[in-house]
Amino acid sequence: MMLLKLIRERVDEAAVVKTVVENYMARFANNEITVFKNWTIENTYLYLAKGRKTTFLSATGSLSVDQVEKAISRLMSLPEDPLYVPVGGPKPSDYSEPPEDFEKIPDLVKKAIDAAEGVERNAGVIHLTYTKAWYEDTTGREGSYSVNRVYMTVRSFLGELSATGAIAGRRLSEIRAEAVGRENSQILSLARGLPHIRVESGVVDLVLSPLVLGHLIGQVVQMWANGLEILSGSSRYSKEDLGKEAASPLLTVVEKTYDPSVYGYVPFDFEGITPRLVEVYKRGILGGFIHNRRTANAFGTESTGHALYGWARPAAGHIDIAPGDGPRELDALFLDLKNGFYIHNNWYTRYQNVKTGQFSTVGRDIALQIKNGKPAAVVKYIRIADTLENVVKNVAELSKEARQIYWWDMPVPSTAPYAVLRNIGVTT
């Protein structure tokens, strides 16, 4: 890239990443598409090193000469970087796939709406992206890739009740829009005519949808299994915890950004490193952490290829929660739960203490009280209020099937099943 030629004589090391993301989005409300648009976002990211001093900068579009000059001047006055590691590694592998046909998007919207039988109206979004990225550094390593990603959310309404379903994949043909519509219809039909109650604070048993389970386990991976958070002392875990029992023996969680079939896949990260499989939990045993080259060097290990959004902090791109032996059908899971609550979606996750994982998250849309294995009431204003450690340790059952899911309030795209959790705190 021309940018490296301009600065090669001014610094010891440099790396440039350029991304171009083509976005195609359809929004719909009241069963009609209200917005169908496309836009492109270009970004340039630059890493600079002089001795053991480092700095990073980024810009929408291209970096100007003035921005680069200021960054180099700032670099000279910075202290040494305690996580400095020389630029290097295997050559990034090139990968290219053609863009998806965005004109098929309206067909998926129609399928979802048609499948949501018995509801009054539907709203939602389908968002397709085609990402192209280029990497080059001063050691001569360079590579490029192009990948598709798509997710869909549908929110269905019946009176004052609502239910949100989501699905994600790499291609439009993988989006089973009708399944999302049917799921919303099923949940709303279960709630139709039930009395409305408020939850009392206490410890209860729960069934969590894939959306909720994926959200919470994503929080665990991003914060507790993250090399930088461990080094800074913000994580519940340390290197000494590897190989120890840390979760339910039913829980196996794998970071799968390396997998070409998942939403979030990339052939290489911001350091030009190919992501690799990380078993965060293997049947409840803490198995690994996500790293970039900087944190891996501090741990005395190799990068897992998770410098996904910049050089400073590792990040997860897709987590896979292995399914279990539980039933596929929601009514059968309610029978296994017996008494407790079903939470269909959540948002506004907040922390009282990140290190201990003390959190609360608000139930969004439908939540159901389950009595003797059957829905008994619609619950208003329910909030899970507990610790992440209790979440991962108290998994009592996982459904046989898992699916790829993502929506804008999830921390990490996920493949997740339904889950039964025992003895979890809730409040209003």
C-alpha positions as CSV (number, residue, x, y, z in Angstrom):
1,M,0.0,0.0,0.0
2,M,1.2,3.5,-0.7
3,L,0.7,4.4,2.9
4,L,3.6,2.1,4.0
5,K,5.9,3.6,1.4
6,L,5.4,7.0,2.9
7,I,6.3,6.0,6.5
8,R,8.7,3.1,6.0
9,E,11.8,5.3,6.7
10,R,10.2,7.1,9.7
11,V,9.4,4.1,11.9
12,D,10.8,0.6,12.6
13,E,7.6,-1.3,11.9
14,A,4.2,-0.6,10.5
15,A,1.1,-2.5,9.4
16,V,-2.0,-1.3,7.5
17,V,-5.4,-2.8,7.3
18,K,-8.1,-1.5,4.9
19,T,-11.7,-2.6,5.0
20,V,-14.5,-1.9,2.6
21,V,-17.9,-3.0,3.8
22,E,-20.9,-3.0,1.4
23,N,-24.2,-3.0,3.4
24,Y,-27.6,-4.0,2.1
25,M,-30.5,-3.6,4.5
26,A,-34.3,-4.0,4.5
27,R,-36.3,-2.8,7.4
28,F,-40.0,-3.7,7.7
29,A,-42.9,-2.6,9.9
30,N,-46.6,-3.4,9.9
31,N,-45.8,-6.3,7.5
32,E,-44.3,-4.0,4.8
33,I,-40.8,-3.1,3.8
34,T,-40.3,0.5,4.8
35,V,-36.6,0.9,4.0
36,F,-34.5,-0.9,1.4
37,K,-31.1,0.7,1.1
38,N,-27.4,0.1,0.5
39,W,-24.3,2.0,1.6
40,T,-20.5,1.4,1.8
41,I,-18.2,2.1,4.6
42,E,-14.4,2.3,4.1
43,N,-11.9,2.3,7.0
44,T,-8.1,2.4,7.2
45,Y,-6.2,1.2,10.3
46,L,-2.5,1.8,11.0
47,Y,-0.1,0.3,13.5
48,L,3.3,2.0,14.1
49,A,6.3,1.0,16.2
50,K,9.6,2.7,16.9
51,G,11.8,0.6,19.2
52,R,9.3,-0.7,21.8
53,K,7.0,2.3,21.4
54,T,3.7,1.7,19.6
55,T,0.6,3.5,18.5
56,F,-2.6,2.7,16.6
57,L,-4.9,5.0,14.6
58,S,-7.8,4.6,12.3
59,A,-10.0,6.8,10.0
60,T,-13.1,6.5,7.9
61,G,-11.9,6.4,4.3
62,S,-8.1,7.0,4.0
63,L,-5.7,8.4,6.5
64,S,-4.4,11.8,5.6
65,V,-0.7,12.7,5.6
66,D,-1.4,15.1,8.4
67,Q,-3.0,12.4,10.6
68,V,0.0,10.1,9.9
69,E,2.5,12.9,10.7
70,K,0.8,13.6,14.0
71,A,0.8,9.9,14.9
72,I,4.5,9.6,14.2
73,S,5.2,12.7,16.3
74,R,3.1,11.3,19.1
75,L,4.8,8.0,18.9
76,M,8.2,9.5,19.7
77,S,6.9,10.9,23.0
78,L,5.2,7.7,24.2
79,P,6.6,5.3,26.9
80,E,7.6,1.8,25.9
81,D,4.7,-0.6,25.3
82,P,4.7,-3.4,27.9
83,L,3.0,-5.7,25.4
84,Y,5.2,-4.9,22.5
85,V,5.9,-7.8,20.1
86,P,7.6,-7.4,16.7
87,V,5.4,-7.6,13.6
88,G,5.6,-11.0,12.0
89,G,4.1,-14.4,11.6
90,P,3.0,-16.6,8.7
91,K,1.9,-15.0,5.5
92,P,-1.9,-14.3,5.5
93,S,-3.8,-16.5,3.1
94,D,-5.9,-14.9,0.4
95,Y,-9.5,-15.8,0.2
96,S,-12.3,-14.5,-2.1
97,E,-16.0,-15.2,-2.6
98,P,-18.5,-13.4,-4.8
99,P,-21.1,-11.1,-3.2
100,E,-24.6,-12.4,-2.5
101,D,-27.5,-11.3,-4.6
102,F,-29.1,-8.6,-2.4
103,E,-32.2,-8.5,-4.6
104,K,-33.3,-11.8,-2.8
105,I,-33.7,-10.0,0.5
106,P,-37.4,-9.0,0.0
107,D,-38.3,-12.7,-0.6
108,L,-37.0,-13.6,2.9
109,V,-39.0,-10.8,4.5
110,K,-42.2,-12.1,2.9
111,K,-41.4,-15.7,4.0
112,A,-41.0,-14.6,7.6
113,I,-44.2,-12.6,7.6
114,D,-46.2,-15.3,6.0
115,A,-45.0,-17.9,8.5
116,A,-45.9,-15.8,11.5
117,E,-49.5,-17.0,11.5
118,G,-52.0,-15.6,14.0
119,V,-50.0,-12.5,14.8
120,E,-51.2,-9.0,14.2
121,R,-48.1,-7.4,12.6
122,N,-44.4,-7.9,12.1
123,A,-41.4,-5.7,12.1
124,G,-37.7,-6.3,11.8
125,V,-34.6,-6.1,9.7
126,I,-32.4,-8.2,7.4
127,H,-28.8,-7.0,7.0
128,L,-26.4,-8.4,4.5
129,T,-22.8,-7.3,4.4
130,Y,-20.0,-8.0,1.9
131,T,-16.6,-7.2,3.6
132,K,-13.4,-6.8,1.7
133,A,-10.1,-6.5,3.6
134,W,-6.5,-6.0,2.8
135,Y,-3.4,-6.4,5.1
136,E,0.2,-5.4,4.6
137,D,3.1,-4.8,6.9
138,T,6.8,-3.7,6.6
139,T,8.1,-7.3,6.8
140,G,6.5,-7.9,3.3
141,R,3.5,-9.9,4.6
142,E,0.3,-9.2,2.7
143,G,-3.1,-10.7,2.1
144,S,-6.7,-10.0,1.2
145,Y,-10.1,-11.5,1.6
146,S,-13.8,-11.0,0.9
147,V,-16.7,-12.6,2.9
148,N,-20.5,-12.4,3.1
149,R,-22.5,-12.2,6.3
150,V,-26.2,-11.9,6.9
151,Y,-28.6,-11.8,9.9
152,M,-32.3,-11.4,10.3
153,T,-34.5,-10.3,13.2
154,V,-38.3,-10.4,13.3
155,R,-40.4,-8.9,16.0
156,S,-44.0,-10.1,16.0
157,F,-46.9,-8.4,17.9
158,L,-50.1,-9.7,19.3
159,G,-52.0,-7.0,21.3
160,E,-49.5,-5.8,23.9
161,L,-47.4,-8.9,23.6
162,S,-44.3,-9.2,21.4
163,A,-41.7,-11.9,20.5
164,T,-38.4,-11.5,18.7
165,G,-36.7,-14.2,16.7
166,A,-33.3,-14.1,15.0
167,I,-31.1,-16.1,12.7
168,A,-27.7,-15.6,11.1
169,G,-25.5,-17.2,8.5
170,R,-23.0,-16.6,5.8
171,R,-25.3,-16.6,2.8
172,L,-28.9,-15.7,2.1
173,S,-29.8,-19.3,1.2
174,E,-28.9,-20.2,4.8
175,I,-31.5,-17.9,6.3
176,R,-34.6,-19.9,7.2
177,A,-36.9,-16.9,7.5
178,E,-40.0,-19.0,7.8
179,A,-38.6,-20.7,10.9
180,V,-38.2,-17.3,12.6
181,G,-41.8,-16.3,11.8
182,R,-43.1,-19.7,13.0
183,E,-41.2,-19.5,16.3
184,N,-42.6,-16.0,17.0
185,S,-46.1,-17.3,16.2
186,Q,-45.7,-20.3,18.6
187,I,-44.5,-18.2,21.5
188,L,-47.3,-15.7,21.1
189,S,-49.9,-18.4,20.9
190,L,-48.6,-19.9,24.1
191,A,-49.1,-16.5,25.8
192,R,-52.5,-15.7,24.3
193,G,-55.1,-15.3,27.0
194,L,-52.8,-16.0,30.0
195,P,-53.0,-13.7,33.1
196,H,-50.2,-11.1,33.6
197,I,-48.1,-11.2,36.7
198,R,-45.0,-9.5,38.2
199,V,-42.1,-11.6,39.3
200,E,-41.0,-11.7,42.9
201,S,-37.3,-11.4,43.6
202,G,-35.7,-14.7,44.4
203,V,-33.8,-17.8,43.1
204,V,-35.7,-19.7,40.4
205,D,-35.2,-22.2,37.5
206,L,-35.2,-20.9,34.0
207,V,-35.4,-22.0,30.4
208,L,-33.4,-19.6,28.2
209,S,-33.8,-19.3,24.5
210,P,-30.8,-19.5,22.2
211,L,-30.8,-15.7,22.0
212,V,-30.4,-15.3,25.8
213,L,-28.0,-18.2,26.2
214,G,-25.8,-17.0,23.3
215,H,-25.8,-13.4,24.7
216,L,-24.7,-14.5,28.2
217,I,-22.0,-16.9,27.1
218,G,-20.8,-14.3,24.7
219,Q,-20.3,-12.0,27.6
220,V,-18.2,-14.7,29.4
221,V,-15.9,-15.2,26.5
222,Q,-15.4,-11.5,25.7
223,M,-14.5,-10.6,29.3
224,W,-13.3,-13.7,31.2
225,A,-11.7,-15.7,28.4
226,N,-9.9,-12.7,26.9
227,G,-6.1,-12.5,27.2
228,L,-6.1,-8.8,27.8
229,E,-8.7,-8.8,30.5
230,I,-6.8,-11.6,32.3
231,L,-3.5,-9.7,32.1
232,S,-5.2,-6.5,33.4
233,G,-6.8,-8.4,36.3
234,S,-10.4,-7.7,35.1
235,S,-11.2,-11.4,34.5
236,R,-12.5,-14.0,36.9
237,Y,-9.9,-16.4,35.5
238,S,-6.1,-16.6,35.4
239,K,-3.6,-18.9,33.7
240,E,-3.7,-21.1,36.8
241,D,-7.4,-21.9,36.2
242,L,-6.7,-23.6,32.9
243,G,-7.5,-27.3,33.2
244,K,-9.7,-26.9,36.2
245,E,-13.5,-27.4,36.4
246,A,-15.1,-24.0,35.9
247,A,-18.6,-24.7,34.5
248,S,-21.3,-27.3,34.3
249,P,-20.0,-30.6,32.8
250,L,-22.7,-30.2,30.2
251,L,-21.2,-27.0,28.8
252,T,-18.7,-27.0,25.9
253,V,-18.0,-23.6,24.3
254,V,-15.7,-23.2,21.3
255,E,-14.6,-20.0,19.6
256,K,-15.1,-20.7,15.9
257,T,-14.1,-17.6,14.0
258,Y,-11.8,-19.9,12.0
259,D,-14.9,-21.8,10.6
260,P,-15.9,-20.7,7.1
261,S,-19.6,-21.7,7.8
262,V,-20.2,-19.2,10.6
263,Y,-21.3,-15.6,10.8
264,G,-18.1,-13.8,11.9
265,Y,-15.7,-15.9,9.9
266,V,-12.5,-14.2,8.8
267,P,-9.5,-15.8,7.1
268,F,-7.0,-13.6,9.1
269,D,-7.1,-10.9,11.7
270,F,-5.6,-7.4,12.0
271,E,-2.2,-9.0,12.6
272,G,-2.4,-11.2,9.5
273,I,-2.9,-14.3,11.7
274,T,-5.4,-17.1,10.8
275,P,-7.9,-17.6,13.7
276,R,-7.8,-21.1,15.3
277,L,-10.2,-23.1,17.4
278,V,-10.2,-22.2,21.1
279,E,-12.0,-24.6,23.5
280,V,-13.1,-22.1,26.2
281,Y,-14.9,-24.9,28.1
282,K,-14.7,-28.6,27.3
283,R,-17.4,-30.4,29.3
284,G,-17.0,-27.8,32.0
285,I,-13.2,-27.7,32.1
286,L,-11.6,-24.3,31.4
287,G,-9.6,-25.0,28.2
288,G,-8.3,-21.8,26.6
289,F,-8.3,-18.1,26.1
290,I,-8.5,-15.9,23.0
291,H,-5.3,-14.0,22.2
292,N,-3.8,-11.6,19.8
293,R,0.0,-11.7,19.3
294,R,0.5,-9.1,22.1
295,T,-1.3,-10.9,24.8
296,A,-0.1,-14.3,23.6
297,N,3.5,-13.2,23.9
298,A,2.9,-12.1,27.5
299,F,1.4,-15.5,28.2
300,G,4.3,-17.3,26.6
301,T,2.0,-18.9,24.0
302,E,0.9,-18.3,20.4
303,S,-1.8,-16.0,19.1
304,T,-5.2,-17.6,18.5
305,G,-5.8,-15.0,15.7
306,H,-8.3,-12.9,17.6
307,A,-7.1,-9.4,16.8
308,L,-10.4,-9.1,15.0
309,Y,-11.2,-5.4,15.3
310,G,-7.8,-3.8,16.0
311,W,-4.4,-4.4,17.6
312,A,-5.1,-3.5,21.2
313,R,-7.7,-6.1,22.4
314,P,-8.5,-9.6,21.4
315,A,-12.2,-10.2,20.5
316,A,-14.4,-13.2,19.8
317,G,-16.0,-13.5,16.3
318,H,-18.3,-16.4,16.8
319,I,-18.9,-18.7,19.7
320,D,-20.4,-22.2,19.4
321,I,-22.3,-23.7,22.4
322,A,-22.5,-27.4,21.9
323,P,-26.0,-28.9,22.0
324,G,-26.9,-31.5,24.6
325,D,-29.4,-34.4,25.0
326,G,-32.5,-32.3,25.9
327,P,-35.6,-32.2,23.7
328,R,-35.9,-30.0,20.7
329,E,-39.4,-28.9,21.4
330,L,-40.1,-26.0,23.8
331,D,-43.1,-27.6,25.4
332,A,-40.9,-30.7,26.3
333,L,-38.3,-28.4,27.8
334,F,-41.1,-26.8,29.9
335,L,-41.9,-30.3,31.2
336,D,-38.3,-30.8,32.2
337,L,-38.2,-27.4,33.9
338,K,-41.4,-28.2,35.7
339,N,-41.6,-24.8,37.6
340,G,-39.9,-21.6,36.8
341,F,-39.7,-19.1,34.0
342,Y,-39.0,-19.0,30.2
343,I,-37.1,-15.9,29.0
344,H,-37.2,-15.4,25.3
345,N,-34.9,-12.5,24.7
346,N,-32.9,-10.0,26.7
347,W,-31.0,-6.7,26.5
348,Y,-29.5,-3.9,28.6
349,T,-27.0,-6.2,30.3
350,R,-25.1,-4.2,33.0
351,Y,-22.4,-5.1,35.5
352,Q,-22.1,-4.2,39.2
353,N,-18.6,-5.9,39.1
354,V,-17.0,-7.3,36.0
355,K,-14.4,-9.4,37.8
356,T,-17.0,-11.2,39.9
357,G,-19.4,-11.2,37.0
358,Q,-22.2,-9.7,39.0
359,F,-24.7,-8.6,36.3
360,S,-28.3,-8.0,35.5
361,T,-30.1,-8.2,32.2
362,V,-33.6,-7.2,31.3
363,G,-36.1,-9.6,29.7
364,R,-37.3,-8.3,26.4
365,D,-40.6,-9.3,24.8
366,I,-42.3,-12.4,26.2
367,A,-41.4,-14.1,29.4
368,L,-43.6,-16.9,30.7
369,Q,-44.2,-18.4,34.1
370,I,-44.1,-22.2,33.9
371,K,-46.1,-24.2,36.4
372,N,-46.2,-28.0,36.4
373,G,-44.5,-28.0,33.0
374,K,-47.0,-25.6,31.3
375,P,-47.2,-21.9,30.7
376,A,-49.3,-20.3,33.4
377,A,-48.8,-16.6,33.1
378,V,-47.1,-13.8,31.2
379,V,-44.4,-12.2,33.3
380,K,-43.8,-8.4,33.0
381,Y,-40.6,-6.7,34.0
382,I,-38.4,-9.7,34.7
383,R,-34.6,-9.2,35.1
384,I,-31.9,-11.9,35.6
385,A,-29.7,-10.7,38.4
386,D,-26.9,-13.1,39.3
387,T,-23.3,-13.8,38.4
388,L,-21.8,-15.2,35.2
389,E,-20.2,-17.9,37.2
390,N,-23.6,-19.2,38.4
391,V,-24.9,-19.0,34.8
392,V,-22.1,-21.3,33.5
393,K,-22.1,-23.6,36.5
394,N,-25.9,-24.1,36.7
395,V,-26.6,-25.3,33.2
396,A,-28.8,-28.4,33.8
397,E,-29.9,-29.3,30.3
398,L,-29.2,-28.2,26.7
399,S,-31.5,-29.0,23.7
400,K,-30.4,-31.3,21.0
401,E,-30.4,-28.6,18.3
402,A,-28.4,-25.3,18.1
403,R,-28.7,-22.6,15.5
404,Q,-26.7,-19.5,14.4
405,I,-28.1,-16.3,15.8
406,Y,-27.2,-12.7,15.9
407,W,-28.9,-9.3,16.4
408,W,-27.6,-5.9,17.2
409,D,-27.6,-6.2,21.0
410,M,-25.6,-9.5,21.2
411,P,-22.0,-9.1,22.1
412,V,-20.9,-12.0,19.9
413,P,-22.6,-13.9,17.0
414,S,-23.3,-17.4,18.4
415,T,-24.5,-20.9,17.7
416,A,-26.6,-21.8,20.6
417,P,-29.3,-24.3,21.8
418,Y,-32.1,-23.8,24.4
419,A,-30.9,-24.3,28.0
420,V,-32.4,-25.1,31.4
421,L,-30.6,-23.4,34.3
422,R,-31.2,-24.1,37.9
423,N,-31.1,-21.7,40.9
424,I,-30.6,-18.4,39.1
425,G,-31.5,-15.0,40.7
426,V,-34.3,-12.9,39.2
427,T,-35.9,-9.6,40.1
428,T,-38.2,-7.0,38.6
